Amino acid sequence: MGSVGGEGQDSQSEEIMGNGEVSVVVSDLLSFLNASPTAFHAVDEAKKRLRNAGYEQILEREDWKLEAGKKYFFTRNHSTIVAFAIGKKYGFMLISPIYAAGNGFHIIGAHTDSPCPKLKPVSKVTKGGYLEVGVQTYGGGLWYTWFDRDLTVAGRVMIREVKGGSVSYSHRLVRIKEPIMRIPTLAIHLDRDVNDGFKVNTQNHLVPVLATAIKAELNKAVAEHCPGESGSRTDKKKSTAKHHSILLQMLADQLGCEPDEICDFELQACDTQPSIAAGALKEFVFSGRLDNLCMSFCSLKALIDTTSSESNLEDETGVQMVALFDHEEVGSDSAQGAGSPVMLDALSRATNSFTSDPKMLKKAIQRSFLVSADMAHALHPNYMEKHEDNHQPKLHGGLIIKHNANQRYATNAVTSFIFREIAAKHSLPVQDFVVRNDVPCGSTIGPILASGVGIRTVDVGAPQLSMHSIREMCAADDVEHSYEHFKAFFQDFSHLDAKITVDV
């Protein structure tokens, strides 16, 4: 396990966290997590923070008119967001050829999605006198952790609006904060062997209970409604409801509309327990969705703070960027995933705003660098055998550089050196991770973007436990380390890269 500035790190951590206080950065992370039950909400929270920091929203469907020294962001599907700040010396050919368009992009990439049960297009399930909600599994979740939790729903809804006789349709975010459903386990008396191995049948067992049919009927406030195909109204008597009317009414109450104005939605089950700083010394963060909202937050905050004033971009010759993608947990193959043209489109359009020379984009890509930031597996004290002896990253140990000879991670000697050198300059700890040879290795957006765009890439992540559980944990120190490391990357990369020689 590599460590830079690691001597005395344990005692330093105890000194920092021993008083039980929560740092500003960790407190800010908790606010971000609690505002972001879904990828849609995470993007919405990112938009608010970027606007407050002076970033201007641009639209992909319109022409871009970018200026050096300015800050921008755009969203795709409202579940992926890309933000970037253009250095004041980017694109100024009159000053020096060094400052011509074609200079590099310094990027941190992460993802906004997490494994969860998502509501089916027809979610209405009635069995044994219960109203249940049909869900489909998204990503590789630890599904047994979703049992006996206080659950709710959140996501986005398409609403029909009528104003002045004109009909329009709007995308709205929704979140019911109180617990409205639960996936109950079977009593041990009915399954005596459950402690010898609990295997979840996700079709039969992972179905949340919303209400009892009798109680719902007695308290029925509205008639059954069904969102029509493509938002059109249907004959209510002939239509078969897709969703329980009680659920539609709760959503309508949150949105301030009528149930039959809900045209369609993408909703997911969410835990209602808030994210908190915890542990005897408040040294941990307990939360859902740390993978990967923790890295999304740290990269976003680092970008905002390193571009907080005009002077920060005064001597910058490149473009500083954060890209937060949807659908990493299911392979990134979507219009808004890392496998889509989102990244290449952003680089191309930004470069072309300053030059008409088509060769400049290829030059820019070769001068660029991507930090693929996705949470990593910390050493688990109860499963020590799952890590090999020489690669046991620990909580409080700083960001982990991920290596894999089979390119499941995109790190190589050059990219790991760059990231490690930045850590050394700022006395930040850093660790190394390689999966055991007899264990399959996961992957990230790193290899997807490295191969699709042709950009130099390093794969990193903060250590955590309980990955893909409904409730995960990481170290508060590592939130600070990640934020500081990402901030140092934005500040130092241009200067360091100028000293590195490879393809000459």
Secondary structure, 3 states (H helix, E strand, C coil): CCCCCCCCHHHHHHHHHCCCCCCHHHHHHHHHHHCCCCHHHHHHHHHHHHHHCCCEECCCCCCCCCCCCCEEEEEECCCEEEEEEECCCCCCCCCCHHHCCCCCEEEEEEECCCCEEEEEEEEEEEECCEEEEEEEEECCCCHHHHCCCCEEEEEEEEEEEEECCEEEEEEEEEECCCCCEECCCCCHHHCCCHHHCCCCCCCCCCCCEEEEHHHHHHCCCCCCCCCCHHHCCCCCCCCCCCCCHHHHHHHHHHHCCCHHHEEEEEEEEEECCCCEEECCCCCEEEECCHHHHHHHHHHHHHHHHHCCCHHHHCCCCCEEEEEEECCHHHCCCCCCCCCCCHHHHHHHHHHHCCCCCCHHHHHHHHCCEEEEECCEECCCCCCHHHCCCCCCCCCCCCEEEECCCCCCCCCCHHHHHHHHHHHHHCCCCEEEECCCCCCCCCCCHHHHHHHHHCCEEEEEECEEECCCCCCEEEEHHHHHHHHHHHHHHHHHHHHHHCCCCCCC
